[in-house]
């Protein structure tokens, strides 16, 4: 059995669905799972599944230490900045480590399996939003969408719908989405009633968060409390739709923890330094050159913000 361990967002789900479609063609037995939403860790359920698997695929999960610790043949496909794994039992596929640019894990997974479809593009839209279409990958992505009867606008809508399960913290629904994505007709992605209802709830919660927005010199500060995992959606809306150059979003009460999220319009090496500094302080943080996400005890959120201000040379909090 091949086990697919994937990120819970649209890029991770599309990546997993592309793998599933490939395995189905060869009548290969498979199973998929995602870590506890918001936590980059392998819990006891995933470890039990790994124990039963013949081969494990890690897709769109920047969890280098976890992959290295797995005592099974593993294929690690990603697009984040990370340490190269040099272990005979691990095939590490990440073009970024070779100095190449890629828009998403779904793009890398499609290349690995030689299976390109609408999910390849939707995963990339999930990572880059409408900005994807102004990059070197935009033309190819749009051709993939059009070939399957979808437009740019359809892809953006699909991202919101697909992401809705993880935002509502429904891990079971996230995992069930993979099989649906793998075999549904492209137009069905826009019509799934469960996702449509989810999005209505999420949009209301995001509006509540934006009621607390403050800004200075093109930087937005948004602080709120929500049990929905909306923080990345809040940050993307601030940069991609509202036009801010950068955003710092803070959810001070999320599932008993706190979240801090930074998104920039343009990549900066400072973000990588920030991630490294937070990890050195024992904070669970990750991301890439334009985005950083951290989760920490509520008592440490102000410490995280102070580190952020020091490394990025910003005064994050303002009114």
MOURRA-V604393 format. One record per residue. N is the residue number from 1. RES is the residue in one letter. PHI is phi in whole degrees, 0 to 359 (none if undefined). Layout:
# MOURRA-V604393
N_RES_PHI / N_RES_PHI
This chain:
# MOURRA-V604393
1_X_none / 2_X_264 / 3_X_257 / 4_X_252 / 5_X_253 / 6_X_226 / 7_X_295 / 8_X_273 / 9_X_270 / 10_X_298 / 11_X_295 / 12_X_296 / 13_X_292 / 14_X_296 / 15_X_300 / 16_X_296 / 17_X_295 / 18_X_296 / 19_X_296 / 20_X_299 / 21_X_300 / 22_X_293 / 23_X_296 / 24_X_298 / 25_X_298 / 26_X_262 / 27_X_54 / 28_X_268 / 29_X_291 / 30_X_216 / 31_X_212 / 32_X_230 / 33_X_204 / 34_X_230 / 35_X_298 / 36_X_308 / 37_X_300 / 38_X_88 / 39_X_234 / 40_X_273 / 41_X_208 / 42_X_262 / 43_X_277 / 44_X_297 / 45_X_295 / 46_X_293 / 47_X_298 / 48_X_294 / 49_X_295 / 50_X_299 / 51_X_299 / 52_X_270 / 53_X_277 / 54_X_272 / 55_X_208 / 56_X_238 / 57_X_255 / 58_X_254 / 59_X_239 / 60_X_59 / 61_X_236 / 62_X_280 / 63_X_235 / 64_X_301 / 65_X_298 / 66_X_294 / 67_X_294 / 68_X_298 / 69_X_278 / 70_X_287 / 71_X_261 / 72_X_214 / 73_X_303 / 74_X_226 / 75_X_242 / 76_X_248 / 77_X_245 / 78_X_207 / 79_X_219 / 80_X_268 / 81_X_291 / 82_X_197 / 83_X_289 / 84_X_286 / 85_X_273 / 86_X_248 / 87_X_216 / 88_X_305 / 89_X_274 / 90_X_244 / 91_X_262 / 92_X_256 / 93_X_247 / 94_X_203 / 95_X_300 / 96_X_299 / 97_X_291 / 98_X_257 / 99_X_82 / 100_X_266 / 101_X_255 / 102_X_221 / 103_X_277 / 104_X_190 / 105_X_292 / 106_X_301 / 107_X_293 / 108_X_290 / 109_X_296 / 110_X_300 / 111_X_294 / 112_X_297 / 113_X_267 / 114_X_55 / 115_X_229 / 116_X_249 / 117_X_206 / 118_X_300 / 119_X_291 / 120_X_303 / 121_X_284 / 122_X_296 / 123_X_300 / 124_X_291 / 125_X_297 / 126_X_299 / 127_X_277 / 128_X_247 / 129_X_65 / 130_X_297 / 131_X_300 / 132_X_308 / 133_X_284 / 134_X_256 / 135_X_262 / 136_X_295 / 137_X_265 / 138_X_300 / 139_X_296 / 140_X_295 / 141_X_297 / 142_X_294 / 143_X_296 / 144_X_297 / 145_X_296 / 146_X_297 / 147_X_299 / 148_X_253 / 149_X_77 / 150_X_242 / 151_X_255 / 152_X_304 / 153_X_297 / 154_X_298 / 155_X_296 / 156_X_296 / 157_X_295 / 158_X_300 / 159_X_302 / 160_X_299 / 161_X_291 / 162_X_295 / 163_X_291 / 164_X_297 / 165_X_294 / 166_X_289 / 167_X_295 / 168_X_275 / 169_X_66 / 170_X_259 / 171_X_298 / 172_X_299 / 173_X_294 / 174_X_302 / 175_X_294 / 176_X_291 / 177_X_296 / 178_X_298 / 179_X_295 / 180_X_300 / 181_X_298 / 182_X_295 / 183_X_239 / 184_X_286 / 185_X_293 / 186_X_309 / 187_X_295 / 188_X_294 / 189_X_297 / 190_X_269 / 191_X_241 / 192_X_289 / 193_X_299 / 194_X_303 / 195_X_292 / 196_X_298 / 197_X_294 / 198_X_301 / 199_X_299 / 200_X_299 / 201_X_295 / 202_X_293 / 203_X_300 / 204_X_296 / 205_X_291 / 206_X_295 / 207_X_299 / 208_X_298 / 209_X_296 / 210_X_291 / 211_X_293 / 212_X_257 / 213_X_288 / 214_X_233 / 215_X_212 / 216_X_199 / 217_X_52 / 218_X_80 / 219_X_251 / 220_X_260 / 221_X_239 / 222_X_230 / 223_X_241 / 224_X_200 / 225_X_228 / 226_X_204 / 227_X_274 / 228_X_273 / 229_X_274 / 230_X_262 / 231_X_297 / 232_X_290 / 233_X_295 / 234_X_299 / 235_X_293 / 236_X_295 / 237_X_298 / 238_X_297 / 239_X_274 / 240_X_280 / 241_X_256 / 242_X_268 / 243_X_86 / 244_X_286 / 245_X_286 / 246_X_203 / 247_X_217 / 248_X_245 / 249_X_245 / 250_X_228 / 251_X_254 / 252_X_279 / 253_X_211 / 254_X_232 / 255_X_54 / 256_X_81 / 257_X_235 / 258_X_234 / 259_X_239 / 260_X_231 / 261_X_222 / 262_X_237 / 263_X_226 / 264_X_249 / 265_X_291 / 266_X_239 / 267_X_301 / 268_X_213 / 269_X_296 / 270_X_299 / 271_X_295 / 272_X_295 / 273_X_295 / 274_X_298 / 275_X_300 / 276_X_298 / 277_X_295 / 278_X_295 / 279_X_297 / 280_X_297 / 281_X_270 / 282_X_84 / 283_X_265 / 284_X_284 / 285_X_221 / 286_X_197 / 287_X_144 / 288_X_210 / 289_X_292 / 290_X_243 / 291_X_211 / 292_X_224 / 293_X_236 / 294_X_223 / 295_X_233 / 296_X_207 / 297_X_302 / 298_X_301 / 299_X_290 / 300_X_255 / 301_X_296 / 302_X_292 / 303_X_297 / 304_X_298 / 305_X_295 / 306_X_297 / 307_X_297 / 308_X_303 / 309_X_297 / 310_X_290 / 311_X_287 / 312_X_275 / 313_X_59 / 314_X_243 / 315_X_261 / 316_X_289 / 317_X_266 / 318_X_207 / 319_X_231
